[in-house]
Amino acid sequence: MSREEDEPFDIGTGSAVTQGKPAQAGIADGGLSGLEALRRIHAGRSAQPPIHYWSGRRLVSLQPGEASISMPASGWFCGPKGRLHSGIFAFLLDMTHLYAVMSTLPAGTVCTTAELSVTVLGEPPASGKEITGRSRVIYSDERNALAEGLVTDEGGQPLAHSTSRYFLFAPGTVAPHPDRGSSADTRLPETGAMLREPVAQVAPVDSELLQRLSGLEILMAQLSGEIPAAPIDRYSGIRLMEAEDGQVVFSLPVHSGLLQELGTVFGGVIALLAKSASGAAIQTIAPAGTGFTALDLKVNFLRPVRDEGEELIAAGSIVHRGRRLSIADAVVTYRGRRVAMATGTTALTPPDGRR
């Protein structure tokens, strides 16, 4: 029996790229099992998808039903407070769950994320060396798979817990979408290369501003350009478009650099955008001096997003206002159609500890 078929596959930091081959080659075409296709990609025998370069990811280990992936805890992945944006945990977990589930699929079978649930375990850390996502498949049948995972820091401290449900499609039940011919070797100098550069402004909203301005005033100042966008927004291209009491709208241009192994926009990018919208909606109702701690995010994915050169739009709105706990929804649309719905919960610390 060959090593490629039967033994765990541990990957180092480097991987070659095969020029000019579509990222999804060998995954949905019936020629290789999911495990074989993923191993080929990370051994350099098939092309890496563009999201590999966007995220700076490193596959740590891959075996049937289990996967570990690391990515840099870059300053570019930080939110307004100078700490890692909790949406990055959803991004990494969705990627790791995908690998764990795909590693169980026979040739020709494809999968799609149905829902992703993430619980943040405490305050996200500031930028550092790496964060690592670990996932394992805990249930599967002919139509569904359920994966469970954690994100940990470089010291092994848990940062977030997650479960995710996948829908599975037997060979021949899903028509392949047309290959637009783009190479997976898309490194996007305006994003992926930035991970190696220092962040000029890590915390656009410092403690003095938090004490002086309400959450809505901070967002309005960002809209007017008086306060710079958070590093994660500048890196990803997420843009605040509207903000009012209890409601916000964000956009994100879709481009080939956001595509994953199956040739569609990576679900973790959509989850990141949804988290930005739900979190900012809660920010709009917060008085000056209020502290924020993200608690959880649940995303339901409704349909795949293809690279058709338009913008994802995420509209966030408050569904529960509380002094200590608030909940917001986010609806993500593309070309006028809903592609995802999300709910996020945020713990609030009132100014001066008042109840």
C-alpha positions in Angstrom: 0.0 0.0 0.0 1.3 3.5 -0.9 2.0 6.2 1.7 -0.2 8.6 -0.2 -3.3 6.4 0.3 -2.9 5.2 3.8 -0.6 7.3 6.1 -1.1 10.7 7.7 0.3 13.4 5.6 2.3 16.1 7.4 3.2 19.2 5.5 6.0 21.7 6.0 6.0 25.4 5.4 6.7 25.3 1.7 4.7 24.1 -1.3 5.3 24.3 -5.0 2.7 25.5 -7.4 1.7 24.0 -10.7 1.2 26.9 -13.1 -2.0 27.3 -15.1 -4.2 24.5 -13.7 -7.6 25.4 -12.3 -7.8 25.1 -8.5 -10.7 22.7 -8.6 -9.0 20.2 -11.0 -9.1 16.7 -9.6 -11.5 17.6 -6.8 -15.0 17.6 -8.4 -14.1 15.9 -11.7 -14.4 12.4 -10.4 -10.8 11.5 -10.9 -9.5 11.6 -7.3 -10.9 11.2 -3.8 -11.0 14.3 -1.7 -8.0 13.2 0.3 -5.9 12.5 -2.8 -6.8 15.8 -4.4 -5.9 17.8 -1.3 -2.6 15.9 -0.9 -1.7 16.6 -4.5 -2.3 20.3 -4.0 -0.1 20.6 -1.0 2.6 18.3 -2.4 2.8 20.7 -5.4 1.4 18.3 -8.0 -1.8 20.5 -8.4 -2.2 24.2 -8.2 -3.0 26.0 -4.9 -6.2 28.0 -5.0 -5.9 31.8 -4.7 -7.3 31.8 -1.1 -4.0 30.0 -0.1 -2.1 33.2 -0.8 -4.7 35.6 0.6 -4.6 33.8 3.9 -0.9 32.8 4.1 -2.1 29.4 5.3 0.1 26.4 6.1 -1.3 22.9 6.1 0.0 21.2 9.2 -1.5 17.8 8.9 -4.2 15.9 6.9 -5.5 12.4 7.3 -9.0 10.9 6.8 -11.5 12.9 8.7 -9.0 15.2 10.4 -7.1 18.4 9.4 -4.9 21.1 10.9 -4.2 24.4 9.2 -2.2 27.3 10.5 -2.2 30.9 9.3 -0.3 34.0 10.5 -1.7 36.0 13.3 -0.8 39.1 11.3 -1.5 42.6 12.4 -3.4 42.9 9.1 -6.0 40.5 10.6 -6.8 42.8 13.5 -10.0 44.7 14.1 -10.5 48.2 15.5 -9.2 47.5 19.0 -5.8 46.1 17.7 -6.7 42.5 18.5 -7.4 39.7 16.0 -10.8 40.1 14.4 -13.0 37.3 15.7 -14.2 36.8 12.1 -10.7 35.5 11.3 -11.5 32.5 13.6 -14.6 31.8 11.5 -12.4 32.1 8.4 -9.8 29.6 9.6 -12.3 27.2 11.0 -14.3 27.1 7.8 -11.2 26.3 5.9 -10.1 23.5 8.4 -13.6 22.0 8.5 -13.7 21.9 4.7 -10.4 20.0 4.6 -11.6 17.5 7.3 -14.8 16.8 5.4 -13.3 16.7 1.9 -10.7 14.2 3.2 -13.5 11.6 3.7 -15.1 12.0 0.3 -14.8 9.4 -2.5 -14.0 10.4 -6.0 -16.5 12.6 -7.7 -18.4 13.5 -4.5 -18.5 17.2 -3.6 -19.6 19.1 -0.5 -20.8 22.5 0.4 -20.9 24.3 3.8 -24.5 24.5 5.1 -23.8 26.2 8.4 -20.9 27.3 10.6 -21.2 28.0 14.3 -18.3 29.6 16.2 -18.0 30.4 19.9 -15.2 32.8 20.9 -13.4 31.8 24.0 -12.5 35.0 25.8 -11.0 38.2 24.3 -9.1 37.6 21.0 -5.4 38.1 21.4 -3.3 40.8 19.7 -1.3 39.8 16.6 1.4 37.2 17.1 3.1 34.3 15.3 0.4 31.9 14.2 -3.1 30.6 15.0 -4.0 27.0 14.2 -7.4 25.5 13.3 -8.0 21.8 14.0 -11.1 19.9 12.8 -12.4 16.4 12.8 -15.5 14.8 11.3 -17.7 13.5 14.1 -20.6 12.3 12.0 -21.3 11.5 8.4 -23.9 9.8 6.2 -24.7 9.8 2.5 -26.0 13.4 2.6 -24.5 15.2 5.6 -21.3 15.6 7.5 -20.7 17.3 10.8 -17.3 18.6 11.8 -16.0 20.0 15.2 -12.9 22.1 15.7 -10.9 24.5 17.7 -8.6 27.5 17.0 -5.6 27.7 19.3 -2.7 30.2 19.7 0.9 29.2 19.3 0.9 28.1 23.0 -2.0 25.8 22.5 -4.5 28.0 24.3 -8.0 27.6 22.8 -9.4 30.8 21.2 -12.6 29.6 19.6 -14.7 26.4 19.3 -16.8 25.5 16.2 -19.1 23.0 14.6 -20.1 23.0 11.0 -22.6 21.0 8.9 -21.8 20.1 5.2 -24.2 18.8 2.5 -22.7 16.0 0.4 -23.5 15.4 -3.2 -22.9 12.1 -4.9 -21.1 11.9 -8.3 -23.3 13.3 -11.1 -25.9 15.0 -8.9 -24.4 18.5 -9.2 -23.6 20.0 -12.6 -20.1 21.5 -12.7 -20.0 25.3 -13.3 -18.0 26.5 -16.3 -14.3 26.9 -15.7 -13.5 30.6 -16.3 -9.9 29.6 -17.1 -8.2 31.5 -14.3 -5.0 30.1 -12.9 -4.9 29.2 -9.3 -1.5 30.8 -9.1 -3.0 34.2 -8.2 -1.0 35.9 -5.4 -2.7 39.3 -5.4 0.1 41.7 -4.5 -2.4 44.1 -2.9 -3.4 41.5 -0.3 -1.3 38.4 0.1 2.0 40.2 -0.1 0.8 42.6 2.5 1.1 39.9 5.2 4.8 40.3 5.1 4.6 44.1 5.6 4.2 46.0 8.9 0.8 47.5 9.8 1.0 51.3 9.9 -2.0 51.7 12.1 -2.9 48.7 14.3 -5.7 50.2 16.4 -7.7 52.9 14.6 -10.0 53.2 17.7 -7.8 53.8 20.7 -9.0 53.9 24.3 -9.4 57.7 24.3 -11.8 57.6 21.4 -13.8 54.8 23.0 -14.3 56.9 26.0 -15.2 60.0 24.1 -17.3 58.8 21.2 -20.3 56.5 21.0 -20.1 53.5 18.7 -22.2 55.2 16.1 -20.0 58.3 16.2 -16.9 56.2 15.6 -18.5 54.5 12.6 -19.6 57.9 11.2 -16.1 59.2 11.6 -14.8 56.2 9.6 -17.4 56.9 6.9 -16.1 60.5 6.7 -12.5 59.4 6.6 -11.6 61.0 10.0 -10.8 57.6 11.5 -9.0 55.0 9.4 -10.6 51.6 8.7 -9.4 48.7 10.7 -6.4 46.7 9.3 -8.6 43.7 8.4 -10.9 46.0 6.4 -8.0 47.5 4.5 -6.5 44.1 3.9 -9.6 42.4 2.7 -11.3 45.3 0.9 -14.3 45.3 3.3 -15.8 48.8 3.2 -18.4 50.4 5.5 -21.1 52.0 3.3 -23.8 53.1 5.7 -24.3 53.4 9.5 -27.3 54.5 11.5 -28.8 53.5 14.9 -29.1 49.7 14.9 -28.1 49.2 11.2 -25.0 49.1 9.0 -24.1 48.1 5.5 -20.7 46.7 4.4 -19.4 45.7 0.9 -16.7 43.5 -0.3 -15.6 43.3 -4.0 -15.5 39.7 -5.3 -12.4 38.8 -7.3 -10.5 35.7 -8.2 -8.2 36.0 -5.2 -11.0 34.8 -2.9 -11.6 31.5 -4.6 -11.1 28.2 -2.8 -10.4 24.6 -4.0 -13.9 24.1 -5.5 -13.7 27.3 -7.6 -16.2 29.4 -5.7 -15.7 32.3 -3.2 -14.4 30.8 0.1 -17.2 30.6 2.7 -14.8 31.9 5.4 -14.6 35.2 3.5 -18.4 35.5 3.6 -18.4 34.6 7.3 -15.8 37.3 7.9 -17.9 39.9 6.1 -21.0 38.8 8.0 -19.2 39.1 11.4 -18.1 42.6 10.5 -21.7 43.6 9.8 -23.3 42.0 12.8 -20.7 43.3 15.2 -20.9 46.9 13.8 -24.7 46.9 14.0 -24.3 46.3 17.8 -21.6 49.0 17.9 -24.1 51.6 16.6 -26.2 51.3 19.8 -23.3 51.5 22.3 -22.8 54.7 24.4 -19.3 56.2 24.7 -17.0 54.2 26.9 -18.7 50.8 26.2 -16.5 47.7 25.9 -17.2 45.0 23.3 -16.5 41.3 23.4 -17.6 39.0 20.6 -19.2 35.8 21.9 -20.5 33.8 19.0 -21.4 33.7 15.3 -23.6 31.4 13.4 -23.7 31.5 9.6 -26.1 29.7 7.2 -24.8 29.5 3.7 -27.6 29.6 1.1 -25.8 29.4 -2.3 -22.3 29.5 -3.7 -20.8 32.8 -4.9 -18.9 32.8 -8.2 -16.3 35.3 -9.4 -18.5 37.6 -11.5 -16.8 40.9 -10.7 -19.5 42.4 -8.4 -19.7 43.1 -4.7 -20.9 41.1 -1.7 -23.2 43.3 0.4 -23.8 42.6 4.1 -26.6 44.4 5.9 -26.4 44.1 9.7 -29.3 45.0 12.0 -30.0 44.7 15.7 -32.5 42.1 16.8 -32.0 42.4 20.6 -30.8 45.5 22.5 -29.4 44.9 25.9 -27.0 46.8 28.2 -25.0 43.6 28.8 -25.8 41.5 25.8 -26.9 42.4 22.3 -27.7 40.3 19.2 -27.6 41.3 15.6 -28.4 39.6 12.3 -26.5 40.0 9.0 -27.9 39.2 5.5 -25.3 38.8 2.8 -26.4 39.3 -0.8 -24.6 39.0 -4.2 -26.1 40.3 -7.4 -29.4 40.9 -5.6 -29.7 37.3 -4.2 -29.2 36.2 -0.6 -26.1 34.0 -0.3 -25.8 33.8 3.5 -27.5 34.8 6.8 -25.8 35.2 10.1 -26.4 35.9 13.8 -23.8 37.3 16.2 -23.9 37.9 19.9 -21.7 40.5 21.6 -21.2 41.1 25.3 -21.2 44.8 26.3 -19.4 46.4 29.3 -21.3 49.6 30.1 -19.3 52.8 30.8 -17.8 52.8 34.3 -19.3 49.4 35.0 -22.8 50.9 35.3 -25.8 48.4 35.1 
